[in-house]
Amino acid sequence: MRIVVFDDRRSLAHLGLGILSVMWPWIWIVFSVYEMVEFCLRRGKRRREKIGEFIGDLVEFLVGAGVAGMLLCPSNILGIVGIVVGVL
């Protein structure tokens, strides 16, 4: 299975929604439901969405949420750096 990430213009929308979901968590629920409905309904049409594209959309969303989380909560970054330095 090949996971396709940042493959079209909608990828930027997924990234933006991920960023906004840090401030408004209900966006995560709406995005998840939308992606599930889109995946299920497109399966019956001419252009079927592949599972790799579906997972890629979720990854794009999570990258946005992760970046926003690190920028809005710098103490999390310091905690991650501390763990990495401790391992080394």
Secondary structure as a PSIPRED ss2 file (coil, helix, strand):
# PSIPRED VFORMAT (PSIPRED V4.0)

   1 M C   1.000  0.000  0.000
   2 R C   1.000  0.000  0.000
   3 I C   1.000  0.000  0.000
   4 V C   1.000  0.000  0.000
   5 V C   1.000  0.000  0.000
   6 F C   1.000  0.000  0.000
   7 D C   1.000  0.000  0.000
   8 D C   1.000  0.000  0.000
   9 R C   1.000  0.000  0.000
  10 R H   0.000  1.000  0.000
  11 S H   0.000  1.000  0.000
  12 L H   0.000  1.000  0.000
  13 A H   0.000  1.000  0.000
  14 H H   0.000  1.000  0.000
  15 L H   0.000  1.000  0.000
  16 G H   0.000  1.000  0.000
  17 L H   0.000  1.000  0.000
  18 G H   0.000  1.000  0.000
  19 I H   0.000  1.000  0.000
  20 L H   0.000  1.000  0.000
  21 S H   0.000  1.000  0.000
  22 V H   0.000  1.000  0.000
  23 M H   0.000  1.000  0.000
  24 W C   1.000  0.000  0.000
  25 P C   1.000  0.000  0.000
  26 W H   0.000  1.000  0.000
  27 I H   0.000  1.000  0.000
  28 W H   0.000  1.000  0.000
  29 I H   0.000  1.000  0.000
  30 V H   0.000  1.000  0.000
  31 F H   0.000  1.000  0.000
  32 S H   0.000  1.000  0.000
  33 V H   0.000  1.000  0.000
  34 Y H   0.000  1.000  0.000
  35 E H   0.000  1.000  0.000
  36 M H   0.000  1.000  0.000
  37 V H   0.000  1.000  0.000
  38 E H   0.000  1.000  0.000
  39 F H   0.000  1.000  0.000
  40 C H   0.000  1.000  0.000
  41 L H   0.000  1.000  0.000
  42 R H   0.000  1.000  0.000
  43 R C   1.000  0.000  0.000
  44 G C   1.000  0.000  0.000
  45 K C   1.000  0.000  0.000
  46 R C   1.000  0.000  0.000
  47 R C   1.000  0.000  0.000
  48 R C   1.000  0.000  0.000
  49 E C   1.000  0.000  0.000
  50 K C   1.000  0.000  0.000
  51 I H   0.000  1.000  0.000
  52 G H   0.000  1.000  0.000
  53 E H   0.000  1.000  0.000
  54 F H   0.000  1.000  0.000
  55 I H   0.000  1.000  0.000
  56 G H   0.000  1.000  0.000
  57 D H   0.000  1.000  0.000
  58 L H   0.000  1.000  0.000
  59 V H   0.000  1.000  0.000
  60 E H   0.000  1.000  0.000
  61 F H   0.000  1.000  0.000
  62 L H   0.000  1.000  0.000
  63 V H   0.000  1.000  0.000
  64 G H   0.000  1.000  0.000
  65 A H   0.000  1.000  0.000
  66 G H   0.000  1.000  0.000
  67 V H   0.000  1.000  0.000
  68 A H   0.000  1.000  0.000
  69 G H   0.000  1.000  0.000
  70 M H   0.000  1.000  0.000
  71 L H   0.000  1.000  0.000
  72 L H   0.000  1.000  0.000
  73 C C   1.000  0.000  0.000
  74 P H   0.000  1.000  0.000
  75 S H   0.000  1.000  0.000
  76 N H   0.000  1.000  0.000
  77 I H   0.000  1.000  0.000
  78 L H   0.000  1.000  0.000
  79 G H   0.000  1.000  0.000
  80 I H   0.000  1.000  0.000
  81 V H   0.000  1.000  0.000
  82 G H   0.000  1.000  0.000
  83 I H   0.000  1.000  0.000
  84 V H   0.000  1.000  0.000
  85 V H   0.000  1.000  0.000
  86 G H   0.000  1.000  0.000
  87 V H   0.000  1.000  0.000
  88 L C   1.000  0.000  0.000
